[in-house]
Amino acid sequence: MSKFVDNGPMLNAYPDSCGGTLGDIVTLLEKDEFKDTFGSFYILPSIYNTDLDRGFSVIDYGINKELGSKEDLDRLRALGIDLKLDFILNHASVLSPQFQDLLKNGENSKYADFFINWNKFWEGCGEMTEGGYIQPREDLIKDMFFRKPGLPILMVRMPDGKEIPYWNTFYQEVQYKKPDAQDIINIAEDAGINGGERIQYMTADIVAKLVCSQLDEGLRPEDMDFGKYDYLKSAVCEFLNKDRKYLGQMDLNIKSDLVWEHYENTLKTLSGYGAAIVRLDAFAYAPKEPGKRNFLNEPDTWDVLERVKGIAEKNGVRLLPEIHDSYGAGIYKKVADKGYMTYDFFLPGLLIYAMEKNNGEVLAKWAKELMDNDIRVVNMLGCHDGIPVLDLKGFIPDDEIENLISTIVRRGGLVKNLHGQKNMYYQVNATYYSALGAEDKKMLFARAVQMFMPGKPQVWYLDLFAGENDMDGVKRAGAGGHKEINRTNLSKEKIAAMMEKPVVQKQLELLRLRNTNPAFGFDAKLDIQQDGSVLTFMWENNGHKIGLKADFATYDYEIIE
């Protein structure tokens, strides 16, 4: 039996976040300073064999040998630390064995139905376009939510040259080999252009540069302007298309038996790594039907979850479905009512809000709701994605959410609108330490409150080390790199220096207390009393008691034992 409480703190990091490899993180956790601080470790999915999105585009669930090993996982087990690992339910990388087999063998592939053929899905439900894909009827698509402009499809070239659209909710990129002048000469000759006479080098060089510049602009070959060299367009397009390569995350067809076999194999693999909790990423996009929503399609989503849950239970793991929605929508409660753990995406914003207001009333209200309804959560302050704010709609007024966003942005945070929609903010990207004004006292106060809130506390490594916003990282990442503000990889030397800070040492003391004191637990009793700006948390479990007196006006706190 573990010496830790059943909902003890969980470290959250990429395998290369602290020192460069998972082995370096394990070595850190083996140090005396970290003794008994964590009962779990959420390793982000770049620990797998992946290609994009820093791990969320999985090729297969084998260990990334550049970043970790089975030995590292065994060392974590020896410390009494179990794992939370990701299972990306909705999609797989185009470099996955299944999609590569489809590219090689076309519609004769064993995996032809492993992914969602857009035209088969919408057959009889729309009009075929000149582009070779069906445009669904408006009444059948009006309730669908697409994460990017246009239809969520990737046109895939089969070995026979046929173009087939496949459902692609998330990232996609098509890469073309850039031709040079010699390629253009050979293309024209092979196609019998110019009566079989070789075109001149200067002409070929002009065309090659014209094509390459338009590829750099992101144009598809079919959309390029060849000007007076239009007689070469068809042959050049064929050259570019026949060897094009793809990057992306392709949606899985949950009606395929092979997909469910994949689910079985994946959960068995993750259990073998030592996973106690499996986070289901993008699960709400998996069930799709014409005329229904393609995000949290009910009741289909719950039916899929129940089937996955059966596989998980067989492998001794607990599911944590990940979904963002407003408090007012009540999805968090639906997930909990179905018997699942859920994420507390409300705590990060509510805690900053309470600290800015010098009043913890909203936290007392939220904690009471969790306890009264037996909603079991994983809570957090910072994480790899940012500080959620959309989730707060319905809990606090919209103008207060806007003020909260403005406060974090003034402290260096970055805002990205939700899929381009103005005034629909999804999250603010910042380290939690910076969001609190980079004040040690506030960081310690926030951590203390998190430790005494209901749930299993998840701790982002950068906040543990009081890391500040990384604007240089954002600049290096270029367009779309806003999340790098909170993903700084720390060297061993940097960590050693940070470990000297009292704000880090005192956080570790709080984590050790939370992880080992028997008064905590999912089935423990929590009583919260408010007296002006002071909240008093008192946990009790099997005769053990521990409390926290937290003053939201001064950011002072006291442990009551």
N, C-alpha and C positions, 0 to 999 in steps of 0.2 A: 504494500500500500504506500502511496506517495506521502511524503512528509509535508507536502504543500496542501493548502486549501484547494477545494475543487474549482474555484474560479479565480485562481491566482494570476498575477500579472503576466503579460505576454509581450515579449520584445517583438518589434516589427522592423524589418530591414531587408534590403537587397543582399544577396550573398556577397557582393563586393563593396558593401557600404562602409565597412570598418576594417581597414587593413588591406583589402584587395580580394580576399577569398573567404568562403564559408569557414575554412579551417582557421583563418585568422580571428573570426568572430568567436568560434568555439574556444580558442586559446584565451581570448579576452574574458569569456564567461567562466573559464576555469580559474581565473585570478581570485584571490581572497576577497577583493573589493566587491565582486559580483556574487559571492557565495549566497545562495538561497534567495536571490532577488527575483528570478523569473521561474515560473512553472511551465511556460510555453514559449514558443518562438514561431512567429509568422514569417516564413521566408518567402519573399515575393518570387514570382514564377520565372525569373531569369535563371533560377536554379535548374530549370528544365532545358531541353534542347529547343531553343527558340530563335526567332530571327528579327522580330519587330516589337515595337511598343514596350521595350524593356521587359519582355517576358510574356506579354499577354497574347502573343501570336505563337502558339505552340506547334512545333514540328512533330515532336513526340515527347513522352513524359520520362525519358531517360535523363539521368543527371548530366548537367553541363560540366564536362570534365575540366574545363578551364577554370571553373569557379567553385567546384565542390566534389565530394566523393562520398561513397557509402561509409567510409571510415569516419568522416566528419559527423554524419548522422548518428553513428554508433556512439561517438563521444558525447553528443548531446543527450542521448538516452542515459548514458552513464551518470550524467549530472541530474537526472530526474526530470529532464525537460522534454515534453512532448511537442508535437508540431502542429501548426495550422498551415495547410497548403492549398493552393488554388487548383480548381478544376474548371476549365473554361468550357462551359456546357454548350454554348451556341455555335462556336466556330473553331476552325483549325487553320493553320498556315497553308498557303499554297505550296509550300515546300514539304508538307506532310506526305508520307508515303502514299496515302490514299489519293490525294489530288495529283501527285506526280504520275501515278498509275493512270489516272483519267487523262492526263495530257498525252501520255505515251500511247494508250490504247483506245482513246476516244470513247464512243458510245458502246464499244465492246468491253470496256473495262469492268472488272468486278465491282468497282466503286462508282459506277455511272450514276447510281441513285443515292450514294453516300452524301452527296451535296445536292442542293436544290436547283434543279433545272427550271429556270424562270418560266419558260414557255410551257413546259408540262404542268407546272403549278397553276398557271393562269389560263390553261386551255379552255376555250369556250367562254371566257370571262372578259374578253376585250378584243382589240383590233391589232393585227400584225402591222408593224411599222416598216418603213423602208430600211431602218437600221437592223432589222432581223429579230426584234424583240416585241413581245406583246405589250401594248399599252392598256392596262386594266381599265374597266369601266369605272367612272368616278364614284358611283354608289358603292362599289366594292372596295374602294381604296381610301375613301374619305376619312376613315377612322384610323388609318395606319400612320405610324410615326416613323419618319425616316431621318436618320442622323446627319444627312448631308443633302445638298441640292440634287434634284433629279431622282430617278429610280435607283434603288440599291442593287445594281447589277454590274457584273464584270463580263465582258464579251470574251469568251474563251475559244481559241482556235483549236479545232480537232485535227488529228493527223491527216484527214482527207481534205482539209482546207475549210470545212464548214465552221461557221461562227455560231456558238451556242451561248446564250446568256445564263449566268449562274448568280444566285442570290448572294449579295455581298453587303452586309449591313455596315461593317466597319471599314478599316483602311484598305485601300487598293492602290497599286501603282503598276503601270505597264512600262517596261523598258525595251527600247529598240537599239539594235546595233547601229552605230553611226557610220554611214558609208563615206568612203573617200573617193577621190577621182577615179582610181582604178576600179573600184566596185561599180561605179556608174557606167564606165566603159563596158565592163563585163555584163552588167545587167542589160544594157541596150543590145549588145551582141547576141546574148542568149535568147532575147525576146524577138530577134529579127527586126529590130527597129532600124530605120534609116537604110532599108533595103539590104541589111546585112553588112553594110559598110561601117567600120568602126567610127564612132563619134570622136571629135577632136578632144584632146586633153583639156584645153581651156574651157570648153563647153562642159565637160564632165566635172571639172573642178568647181565651176560656178554652181552647177546643180547640186553637187555634194554639199557645198557651203550653205546653199539655200535650204536644203533639207535639214541639215544639222542645226541651223539657227531656229527653225520652226520646231524641231524636237526639243530644243532648249526652252522654248516658250510653252511647251506642254501640249502642243497640237498632236492629234492623231494623224497618221499618214493620210487618211481619207479627207481630212479637213485642211490639208496644206494647199497653198497657192503656188503652182509651178510657173505661173506667168506664161511666157512664150515657149517654155519647155514642157508644156502640158502633155505633149505626145509621149513623154517619159513617165508620167505620173502612175499609170496603171502598173507598169513593170516595177517601178521603185516601191510602190505600196506593197506589191506581192513580196518583194525582197525583204522589206522591213517586217512584214507581218509573219512570215513563215518561221522566223527565228526569234520572235519576241519573247520576252521573259516577264514573269509576273512577281509582284510582292502583294501580300494581302492576307486577309482573314476571311475565309469562306464559310458561309453558314452551313450547318449540318442538317440533314434531313431526318428528323426524329421518327419518320415513318419507315425508315430503313432498319431492318434487323441488324445490319452490320454496324450501324451507329450505336445501337444498344449493346452490341458485343464490345464496341470501343469503350462505352461507358463502364461496362463490367471490368474490362481489363485495366482501365485507368484507375478506378477506385481501389482495385486490388493492389495495384502498384503503389499508390499513395499510402495505403494502409501499411504496406511493407516498409515504407520509409520511416514509419513512426507517426503518421498523422493521426491525431485524435479528433481534429476538426478539419473539415474540408469546406473551403469557401467556394460557393458556386458563383462564378463570375458570368455576367450577362445571361443568367438563366431565363429572365423574363422575356427575352427575344426569341427563345427557341420554338415555342409552339406558334404556328402560322396557319391561317385558313382564309380563303377568299371571303371578303365581307366582314371579317372580324379584325380586331386590333392585332397588331404584330408585336405589341409590348404589353405584358401582363394580360394576355388573352385568357379570359375566364369562361368556363372552369378548366380549360385545357392546361393552363400553367400549373394548377394545383395537381392535376392528374399526372403530369410529367414529373413533378416534384415527388409525389408519393411513390412513383415507380423507382426514381433515383434513390429515394430514402430507403426503400427495401434493399437495394444493392448495397448502400452504405452500411446499413445495420448488419448485413451479412458479413461485412468486412471490418466491423467494430469501429466505425467512424461516425461522427456527428456532423450533420450538414449545417452550414451557415449561409443561407441565401442572401446575396448582396443586391440591394435595390434602393435607389434614391427616389423619394417622392415627398410631397409636402406633408406636414403633420396633419393638415386638414383632410387629406385624402385617406388617412388611416390605414395605409398599406402595411406599416410596421406592425399594427395590431392584428391584421389579417394573417400575416406571416406567423406571428406568435400564437394565434388561436389555432393554427394548423399544427402546432407542436414543434415549431422550429425555433432555434435561436435566431436573433436578428441583430442588426447593427444599430447602435445608438448613435445615429448621425446628428442627433439634436444637441447632445452635450457640448461639443466643441463651441458652437455659436452661442448657446445659452449661457455657458460659463463666462465667456468674454462679455456678453451682454450684462450679466449679473454683476461682474466686477466693475464695469463702466458705470452701472447704475448704483453701485455701493449697496446692493440689496439682493439677497439670495432667494427671494420669494419664488421666482420661476423655477429654480432648481429644486426647491422643496416640493413644488407642485408636480414636477416631472418625476422625481424620485417616488413620490406617493403613488402616481399612476402605475409606474413599473412594478412596485411592490404589491399594490392592491390587485393587479391583474396578472400577477406571476409572469411578467414578460421578462424573459431571460435574454440579456443583451451582451454583446461585446462593445464596450465603450472606448472612447479614445479622445485625445486632444488633437495632435497633428497626425498626418498620414501621408502616403506617397502621392495622393491626389490633390490635397488642399483642404481648406476648412469649409464644410458644407454650409450653404445659406438658403438654398431653395427649400430645404427640408423644414425650415423654421416657419414657412408660410402657414398661417392658421394658429400658430402658438403665440407669436408676438405680432403686433401690427406691422403692416408693410412698411410704413415710414420708419419704424424702429429698425427693421431689417436693413433699409437703405442707410440709416445712420451707422449701423454696425459695419456694413461694407465700407463706408467712407472712412471710418476709424481705422480699419485694417489697411486700407489703401494708403492712407496718410502715413502709416508706419512702414510703407514699402511694399505692400501686397499688390498682386496683379489680379485683374478681373477679366474673365472671358465670358461673353454672353453665351447663353445656352443655345448652341447650334445656330448662332447668328441672329437669334431673336432678341431684340432690344428689351431691356427691363425684365429679362428672364434669367437672372443670374443663378448659376449652378453652384459655384464655389469661388472662394477667394484663395489664390495661391500665395502662401506665405509659410514660413516656419511659425510654430505656435509661439515660440519665444519672441520673435519679432512682432507678431500680432499683438503681444502683450506690452509692446514698447521696449523690448529687450531689457526688462528689469528683472533681476534675479529674485527679488522678493515676490513679485507677481507670479513668476514661473513656479516657485516652490508652493505658493498658495494654491495655484491651479492644480498642481500635481497632488497636493494633499486632499483637495476636494474630490478629485477624480478617484483617489484610492478609497474614499468613503461613500461614493455613489454606488447604486446597485449595478451589478454586472461584472464582467471579466475585463479588467483594464488592459488595453493595448497601448504600448508605449513606442512611439516613433523614435528611432535611435537619435536623430538630429536634435529633437527636443530634450532628450535625456542629457545630451552634451551641451545644451544651451546654444545651439547653432543659430546663426542669424541668416537672413535672406541672402541668397547667393545670386547677385545680379550678374556677376561675370559668367556664371553657369548658364543663365538665361541667354546672354549675348552669344556665347559659344554655340548654343543649340540652334540659334537662328529662328526662323518662322515656326510658330507652334511650340516653342521651347519654354513656355511660361512655367511649366511644372518643375523645371530644373531648379527653380528658386529654392526648392525644399528637398533636393535629392543629392546633395553634396556627398561625394565619397571622401571619407576621412582617412588619412594616413595613420599608421601606428604612432608616429611622432606627434601628430596633431591630437590624437586621442590621449596620449600620455600627458600632454600639457593640459588638456581639458579636464582630465581626471583630478587635477590639483584644485579645481574650482570648488568652493563650498556648495554652490548651487547644484553641482553634479553629485557630490558626496551625500548631501542631504536628501536628494531624490532617491539615491540608492538605499538610504536608510528607510525611507517611506515604502519603497518597493519590498524590501525585506520584511518589514512589519506586515504589509498587506499579504504577502505570500505565505507567511508562516503562522500568523495569529489565528487560532481556532475559532475566534468569535465571528470571522467572516465565512461566507459560503453561500451558495445559491439558495439553500433552504434556511438560512439564518434570518433572524428578525431585525428589521431596521426601524428605528424611531427617530423622527426629525422634529426638532422644536425650533421655532423662530422667535427671537427677541430683538426687534429693531433690525440692525444690520448684521446680527450674529445668528448663524445657523449652528445648531448642535446636532451632530449625527451620533447615534448610539446603536452599535451592533451587538446582538446577543445570540449565542448559539451553544446549546448544551451546557449552560452554566458559565460560559465564558463571555466577558463583556469588554468592549473597547469603544472609545468615542473620539470625536473630533469637534472642537469648538472653533468655528471659522468666522472671523469678522470681515465682512465684505467692504467695510469702510476703511479699515487700516491695512488689510491683507495680512493680519497676524493670525496665527492658528496655534492651537494647543491640543496635543494628544491626551486623552483622558483614559487612564488605565486603572 
